[in-house]
Amino acid sequence: MSAARTLRVPGRHGYAAEFSPYLPGRLACAAAQHYGIAGCGTLLILDHSESGLRILRSFDWNDGLFDVTWSENNEHVLVTCSGDGLLQLWDTAKATGPLQVYKEHTQEWDPTVEKSLCTFRGHESVIYSTIWSPHIPGCFASASGDQTLRIWDMKATGVRIVIPAHQTEILSCDWCKYNENLLVTGAVDCSLRGWDLRNVRQPVFELLGHTYAIRRVKFSPFHASVLASCSYDFTVRFWNFSKPDPLLETVEHHTEFTCGLDFSLQSPTQVADCSWDETIKIYDPACLTIPA
C-alpha cells in the first residue's frame, strides 16, 4: 500500500467520508465532538495533492454530523445529517453556514421545496443506511436495526421487497454499480452478505473476517466484484467476492473505530477513510494497484 496522506483534526471524530463526483482530489468528511455523544459537529472539505491533505473549508453545526453526500448536479453543494434529526444543505463556494436546514426526518427531498416529497414507513427500528439504485430510477434500499434490508419504490411509495438479511442490526448497505440486482449488507454480526433481488432466500455470498461490527460497506466503482468494508475492529478490508479466497487486503492504520469509507470516482486505486482517532486518510491499497 502506498503511504497514506493523513490529516489530523484534533477534537473531531470522523463518521463519514465521501469523494466529490466532480473534482479530483476533493473530499468531504462529517465529524463530531466527543465521539458523537455530545457537543457539536464539523463538515470538513479537503483537497489533496502529492504534498498532502489540506482543509479548504470547515463548517460547524451545533450537533454531531454523522453522514455526508455530494449533490449530483452542483459541484459545490453537499448535504449532511446530524444528531438533532436535521439535514443541512451546504455550499463550498460560501464561507458561512448552511444554505438551508430541513426539519423533517425524510429520505427523499428536493432542495427547491420546503417539505419532503414522500415519507416511507415500515421499518420497526432505527434506519442506519439508505442508498439509491444506480440502475433503477426512483428505487432505493435501506438497512435497519430491525435486521432487514428493504427495497422501496418512489412510484409505489411503499416497500417492494423485505429481506431478513441478518439476525443482528444492519448498519450499512450498498448497491453494486455493475449489477442492478446485487446489494451488499454489513452488520453487527461481523459479516458481509450479498443479495440477489431475483432470489432473496439465501445470500449469494458471505464474507467473514471482521471481528467487530461492520460500520460501512462500499462497492468499487471500477471493479465489478470488489468491495470494501470498515469496522469497529479499527480495520478496512478489501474483498473480491468472486474469488475462492475473497479477502484481498486488510488495512490497519487506525487506532479507533473506523466509520467512514469511500472509493474515488476518478482514480481506480484511491480510497479515503476516517476514524474516531481524529484522522482522515487517503491511500492506494496494494490490492487495487494490481488486477483484482
Salt bridges, closest charged atoms under 4 A:
ASP47 OD1 - ARG26 NE 2.89
ASP47 OD2 - ARG54 NH2 3.58
ASP67 OD1 - ARG216 NH1 3.56
GLU75 OE2 - HIS76 NE2 3.61
ASP146 OD2 - HIS123 ND1 2.91
ASP146 OD2 - ARG150 NH2 3.42
ASP174 OD2 - LYS177 NZ 3.13
ASP189 OD2 - HIS166 ND1 2.98
ASP196 OD2 - ARG198 NH2 2.78
GLU206 OE2 - ARG193 NE 2.89
ASP233 OD2 - HIS210 ND1 2.92
ASP233 OD2 - ARG237 NH2 3.56
ASP262 OD1 - LYS218 NZ 3.04
ASP273 OD2 - HIS253 NE2 2.91
ASP273 OD1 - HIS254 NE2 2.53
ASP277 OD2 - HIS254 ND1 2.86
GLU278 OE2 - HIS13 NE2 3.69
